[in-house]
Amino acid sequence: MKKSIVSLGMLIGAILSGCSEPEAAINASSMFSVSDYEYTMNDKQAVSISFGETQNNFCSATIYRASVAAGYEVSSQQKSSKDISVDCNWSGKYYVQSSKHQTSVKFEMLSIDPKTKTAEATVSVKLVEPSSGKYFKLGVTPLVISGEHFDHLTKKM
């Protein structure tokens, strides 16, 4: 009887884990681009930070340039905030924020150090591919922005 209960528990666990959305993980050193040109979001100056595994598996987070400061934090549930825009291209699919799906985004600028030209931030997302309704999740991912990328992030337009 004990074996049956244990086996049933393992079977239910396996079934439930198969139903969860896959979650991607990105190494902090994988960040590869920060926009250095005039760019706007909702008619305000913005900066876009792109990060990912490769040129084919990446995400982009866009925030207002005026928000680039240590301690800045923004979150959006079902595209409830215009202060951030995030999308991901992953495994040949395009994932976005949506007001019609259970999507979420959180971005936090932890520190900005002009002396070392280093900024640290975290981002986490749950986005949807609108055509299929499938989700893409990225857990809390550290971003280390330095050197030329730091200059682009902190550039005054």
C-alpha positions in Angstrom: 0.0 0.0 0.0 2.8 2.4 0.9 4.5 1.8 -2.5 1.2 2.6 -4.3 0.8 5.9 -2.4 4.4 6.8 -3.1 4.1 5.9 -6.7 0.8 7.8 -7.1 2.5 10.8 -5.4 5.4 10.7 -7.8 3.1 10.3 -10.8 1.0 13.3 -9.8 4.2 15.3 -9.2 5.5 14.3 -12.7 2.2 15.3 -14.3 2.0 18.6 -12.5 5.6 19.5 -13.4 4.9 18.7 -17.0 2.1 21.3 -16.9 4.2 24.2 -15.7 5.6 26.7 -18.1 9.3 26.3 -18.9 11.6 28.9 -17.4 14.7 30.2 -19.1 17.8 31.2 -17.4 20.4 33.7 -18.6 24.0 34.2 -17.3 24.5 37.7 -16.1 27.5 38.2 -18.5 25.2 37.4 -21.5 23.9 41.0 -21.7 24.9 42.3 -25.1 23.4 45.6 -26.0 22.2 49.0 -24.7 20.7 51.5 -27.2 22.8 54.5 -27.9 20.6 56.4 -30.2 17.6 58.7 -29.8 14.7 56.4 -29.0 11.3 57.2 -27.6 8.6 55.3 -25.8 5.2 57.0 -25.4 6.8 60.2 -26.7 9.5 60.2 -24.0 13.2 59.5 -24.2 13.9 55.9 -23.6 16.7 53.3 -23.4 16.5 49.7 -24.4 18.6 47.0 -22.8 18.9 43.7 -24.7 20.2 40.6 -23.1 20.1 36.9 -23.7 21.9 33.7 -24.6 22.5 34.5 -28.3 21.5 36.8 -31.1 18.5 34.5 -31.6 17.5 33.9 -27.9 17.2 37.3 -26.3 14.9 39.8 -24.5 14.7 43.6 -24.6 13.6 45.8 -21.7 12.8 49.4 -22.4 12.5 52.1 -19.7 12.4 55.9 -19.8 15.9 57.5 -19.7 14.7 59.7 -16.8 14.1 56.5 -14.8 17.8 55.4 -15.0 18.7 55.8 -11.4 19.8 53.5 -8.5 16.7 52.3 -6.7 14.3 52.6 -9.6 11.8 49.8 -9.7 8.9 49.1 -12.0 6.5 46.3 -12.4 3.6 45.6 -14.7 0.8 43.1 -14.6 -1.0 42.5 -17.9 0.6 45.5 -19.4 -0.7 47.8 -16.7 2.2 50.2 -16.7 3.5 52.3 -19.6 6.8 52.8 -17.8 8.3 49.6 -19.2 8.1 47.5 -22.3 9.6 44.0 -22.6 9.6 41.5 -25.4 11.6 38.3 -26.0 12.6 36.4 -29.1 13.3 32.9 -28.0 13.6 29.6 -29.9 12.0 31.2 -33.0 9.0 32.6 -31.1 8.1 36.2 -30.2 6.8 36.8 -26.7 5.2 40.1 -25.5 3.4 41.7 -22.7 -0.4 41.5 -23.1 -3.4 43.1 -21.5 -5.5 40.0 -22.4 -3.1 37.3 -20.8 -1.6 36.8 -17.4 1.7 38.5 -18.2 4.1 40.2 -15.8 7.3 42.2 -15.8 9.5 43.4 -13.0 12.7 45.5 -13.5 14.9 47.0 -10.8 18.0 49.2 -11.1 20.0 48.2 -8.1 23.1 50.4 -8.5 24.8 52.8 -10.8 28.5 53.6 -10.2 30.0 56.2 -12.5 33.5 55.7 -11.2 33.6 52.0 -12.2 31.2 52.5 -15.1 29.0 49.7 -13.8 25.3 49.4 -13.3 23.5 46.4 -11.8 19.8 45.6 -12.4 17.5 42.6 -12.3 14.6 41.7 -14.5 12.0 38.9 -14.5 9.2 38.3 -17.0 6.3 36.2 -17.9 5.3 36.9 -21.5 3.0 35.3 -24.0 3.2 34.4 -27.6 -0.2 35.8 -28.8 -0.8 33.4 -31.7 -0.4 30.3 -29.5 -1.2 31.6 -26.0 2.0 29.9 -24.8 4.0 31.6 -22.1 7.7 32.3 -21.7 9.1 32.8 -18.2 12.4 34.3 -17.1 13.1 34.2 -13.4 15.0 37.0 -11.6 17.9 37.6 -13.9 20.9 39.8 -12.9 22.2 42.3 -15.5 25.6 43.8 -15.2 26.0 46.8 -17.5 29.5 48.1 -17.9 32.0 49.9 -20.1 30.5 51.2 -23.4 27.1 49.7 -22.5 27.1 51.8 -19.2 27.9 54.9 -21.3 24.9 54.2 -23.5 22.7 53.6 -20.5 23.5 56.8 -18.8 23.8 59.0 -21.9 21.9 62.2 -21.7 19.8 62.9 -24.9 
